[in-house]
Each structure stands twice: as C-alpha cells, then as structure tokens.
C-alpha cells in the first residue's frame, strides 16, 4: 500500500483532502480513514511499522476538523489520534539562532523537546522538569536542515 500526500482534493474521482492510501492496484484503500482530511497542503509523511501509525506534517491547521497545527498522527486503526495538547505560548529565535519554546506546564512534571527532519525518527534536544506553570526549552539548530519539533510530557 502507498500513502500519498500533497495539495489535492480528489483521488480517482473520490474526495480525499490532501492524503490518501492506495492499494497495490491503485484503488483507494477504504480502511484508511482520514475523515475530511487536512485543510491545507501536506508536505511530509512517515509510517511506523512497529505501531502502524502514520504521521503527517504540512501547512494545515486542522485534520478531520480537529486542530493539529502542522502535524498529526493516525493511530493503528487509521483514525486521527486525539492529542494531549501542550500549548506553546511563545516560540522565539534570538540573534544567535537559539529557538526558545515557552509552554504551559505542570510543576514537577518532566518534558522533553525532540526534533526530526523526517517525522519518522525524533531525537531528544533537551529535557526539563517544570518548576512552575510556564517552562522554556531551547534548541540551537545552527545550519541544520528544517526540523519538526515536538514537546512531550515524559512523566505523570
């Protein structure tokens, strides 16, 4: 099976907003259930065979009418996964190229900033245990390729 993404709204005469999965014969795989799809272009896709999860990245703000802000994951059942959101209150890049991610946090809880250039493998940039309700994590990407970032909660 092949995952296709881009800035299309139809595949083989059927409505598919910017993502679809095709069977070996080129027909649409009806088991892949992206709902109403993405509201803008999808530029990247990855598949994790260990979990059967699909991750997409792009210019979209919603996937199947659910807020996703440029990154979304589909569970093993091929439905958009719910997210436990970590709300970023600010992302700034200073004169030295350091990117600062500020987010709402829970005191005593650990968080990790991870980055990927492919969406298939993330590497840890920095981890921190929150000491207040607002936490900041940083990255100095230098001249590296474009990255996707995520902040994950790593402890209860």
Beta strands, then each sheet from edge to edge (+ up, - down):
strand 1: 2-5
strand 2: 10-11
strand 3: 14-15
strand 4: 19-22
strand 5: 42-48
strand 6: 53-58
strand 7: 62-63
strand 8: 66-67
strand 9: 71-74
strand 10: 88-93
strand 11: 98-104
strand 12: 110-116
strand 13: 123-129
strand 14: 134-140
strand 15: 148-153
sheet 1: 1+ 4-
sheet 2: 2+ 3-
sheet 3: 5+ 6- 9+
sheet 4: 7+ 8-
sheet 5: 10+ 11- 14+
sheet 6: 13+ 12- 15+
end
